[in-house]
Amino acid sequence: MSVLDRSPALPGGNGVGKSNLFDAIRFLSALVDKPLVEAAQLVRSQEDRRGGDIRGIFHRVGDKYASSMSFEADMIIPSIGVDDLNQRITASATTLRYTVSVGYREDHSELGELELLGESLAYIPNEEAQRNLGFPNAQEWRDSIFRGKERHTSFITTIVTLRNR
C-alpha cells in the first residue's frame, strides 16, 4: 500500500483543496508509466467522486471547467543510479524541475480527450534549489547532494502546436 492509498491527514476546512492536492500528486505519479487518459481515470477511480469523468480532474466553478492545468515538481535525484538496461549511470545534475501542461477537449466520445500541451525537465541551479529546500540543512549535506553546472538548461522540452478547435 502506498502513501497515496491511505486517507490523507491534512488539516483544513471543507472545499479548500486538500483532496485536490493529493489528486494532483496521484495524477503526476500515474503519468510516469501510463497514458494521459489512464492516469486521469486512475485519479477519478479513487472514491469515484466525480463519476469517472476525466474532465473532473480540472478546476471547476459551478458547471464551468478549466480547459487546461499545469503542474511543476522540483526534485532531487540520486547522483548514481541504474538505467532501464541495468547499466550504471551518473547524473550530470541532481536538482531538476519537471513541468507539464495538460488540456481537455470535448470530442464525440463519452470521455473527451486529454492532450499534452507542453512539458519540460530542466536543471535547477544549486542556489535556487538550496533556497527552496524549506528545512534546516548543513553546507556539507548540500555539497554531497547537489550536482550540476549552469550549462544545463533543459533536458527535455515538448511544445505542442494545437490544431484548430
C-alpha positions as CSV (number, residue, x, y, z in Angstrom):
1,M,0.0,0.0,0.0
2,S,1.4,3.4,-1.0
3,V,1.1,6.6,1.0
4,L,-1.4,7.8,-1.6
5,D,-3.7,4.8,-0.9
6,R,-4.2,5.9,2.7
7,S,-6.5,8.7,3.8
8,P,-4.6,11.9,3.8
9,A,-4.1,13.7,7.1
10,L,-4.0,17.3,6.1
11,P,-5.7,19.9,8.2
12,G,-8.2,22.4,6.7
13,G,-11.8,23.2,6.2
14,N,-14.1,21.6,3.6
15,G,-13.6,22.7,0.0
16,V,-10.1,24.3,0.4
17,G,-8.3,21.9,-1.9
18,K,-6.9,19.2,0.4
19,S,-8.2,16.3,-1.8
20,N,-7.2,18.2,-5.0
21,L,-3.6,18.3,-3.8
22,F,-3.5,14.5,-3.3
23,D,-5.3,14.0,-6.7
24,A,-2.6,16.1,-8.4
25,I,0.2,14.0,-6.8
26,R,-1.6,10.8,-7.7
27,F,-2.0,12.1,-11.3
28,L,1.7,13.1,-11.7
29,S,2.7,9.7,-10.2
30,A,0.5,7.8,-12.7
31,L,1.9,9.8,-15.6
32,V,5.3,8.1,-15.1
33,D,4.1,5.0,-16.8
34,K,0.5,5.5,-18.0
35,P,-1.0,7.4,-20.9
36,L,-2.8,10.7,-20.0
37,V,-6.4,9.3,-20.1
38,E,-5.5,6.3,-18.0
39,A,-3.7,8.5,-15.4
40,A,-6.8,10.7,-15.2
41,Q,-9.1,7.7,-14.9
42,L,-6.9,6.3,-12.1
43,V,-7.3,9.5,-10.1
44,R,-11.1,9.5,-10.7
45,S,-11.5,5.8,-9.8
46,Q,-10.2,6.6,-6.2
47,E,-13.6,7.0,-4.5
48,D,-15.2,7.9,-7.9
49,R,-16.1,11.3,-6.5
50,R,-16.9,12.8,-9.9
51,G,-18.5,9.9,-11.7
52,G,-15.4,8.8,-13.6
53,D,-15.5,11.9,-15.9
54,I,-11.9,12.7,-16.8
55,R,-12.9,16.4,-17.0
56,G,-13.4,16.1,-13.3
57,I,-9.7,16.4,-12.7
58,F,-9.8,20.0,-13.9
59,H,-10.7,23.0,-11.8
60,R,-14.5,23.7,-11.8
61,V,-16.6,26.7,-10.7
62,G,-20.3,25.9,-11.0
63,D,-20.8,24.0,-14.2
64,K,-17.7,25.6,-15.9
65,Y,-14.4,23.6,-16.1
66,A,-10.9,25.0,-16.8
67,S,-9.6,23.9,-20.2
68,S,-6.1,23.3,-19.0
69,M,-3.9,22.7,-16.0
70,S,-0.2,22.8,-15.3
71,F,2.0,21.1,-12.7
72,E,5.5,21.8,-11.6
73,A,7.5,19.4,-9.4
74,D,11.0,20.1,-8.1
75,M,13.1,17.1,-7.2
76,I,16.5,16.0,-6.1
77,I,17.6,12.7,-7.8
78,P,20.4,10.4,-6.8
79,S,23.7,11.2,-8.4
80,I,24.3,7.5,-9.2
81,G,21.7,5.0,-10.4
82,V,20.9,2.2,-12.8
83,D,19.0,2.7,-16.1
84,D,16.4,0.5,-17.8
85,L,19.2,-1.6,-19.4
86,N,20.7,-2.3,-15.9
87,Q,23.7,-0.1,-16.7
88,R,25.2,2.2,-14.0
89,I,24.6,5.9,-14.8
90,T,25.9,9.1,-13.2
91,A,23.6,12.1,-13.3
92,S,25.1,15.3,-14.6
93,A,22.6,17.3,-12.5
94,T,20.7,16.3,-9.4
95,T,18.3,19.2,-8.9
96,L,15.5,19.1,-11.6
97,R,12.2,20.7,-12.3
98,Y,9.5,18.8,-14.2
99,T,6.7,20.9,-15.7
100,V,3.7,19.5,-17.6
101,S,0.6,21.2,-19.0
102,V,-2.5,19.2,-20.0
103,G,-5.6,20.3,-21.8
104,Y,-9.1,18.9,-22.1
105,R,-11.1,18.9,-25.3
106,E,-14.6,17.6,-25.8
107,D,-15.0,15.2,-28.6
108,H,-17.6,12.7,-29.8
109,S,-16.6,10.1,-27.2
110,E,-18.0,9.7,-23.7
111,L,-14.7,10.7,-22.1
112,G,-13.5,13.6,-24.1
113,E,-9.8,13.9,-24.9
114,L,-6.8,14.9,-22.9
115,E,-3.8,16.4,-24.7
116,L,-0.3,17.2,-23.8
117,L,0.2,21.0,-24.2
118,G,3.8,21.0,-23.1
119,E,6.4,19.5,-20.8
120,S,9.9,20.1,-19.8
121,L,12.6,18.7,-17.5
122,A,15.1,21.4,-16.6
123,Y,18.1,21.9,-14.3
124,I,17.5,24.0,-11.1
125,P,20.6,26.0,-10.3
126,N,22.1,24.9,-6.9
127,E,21.5,28.3,-5.3
128,E,17.8,28.2,-6.2
129,A,17.5,24.6,-5.0
130,Q,19.0,25.5,-1.7
131,R,16.6,28.4,-1.2
132,N,13.6,26.1,-2.0
133,L,14.5,23.3,0.5
134,G,12.4,24.6,3.3
135,F,14.2,22.8,6.1
136,P,17.4,23.4,8.0
137,N,20.4,21.8,6.4
138,A,24.2,21.9,6.5
139,Q,26.5,23.0,3.7
140,E,28.3,19.6,3.9
141,W,25.0,17.8,3.2
142,R,24.2,20.2,0.3
143,D,27.6,19.7,-1.2
144,S,27.1,15.9,-1.1
145,I,23.6,16.1,-2.7
146,F,23.7,18.9,-5.3
147,R,25.4,18.2,-8.6
148,G,25.2,20.2,-11.8
149,K,26.5,23.3,-13.6
150,E,24.8,26.3,-15.0
151,R,25.4,25.0,-18.5
152,H,22.4,22.7,-18.1
153,T,19.2,24.4,-19.1
154,S,16.7,21.8,-20.3
155,F,16.9,18.1,-20.7
156,I,13.6,17.7,-22.4
157,T,11.2,20.2,-23.9
158,T,8.0,19.3,-25.6
159,I,5.8,22.1,-27.1
160,V,2.7,21.0,-28.8
161,T,1.1,23.2,-31.5
162,L,-2.6,23.0,-31.0
163,R,-4.7,22.3,-34.1
164,N,-7.9,24.3,-34.8
165,R,-10.7,23.5,-32.4
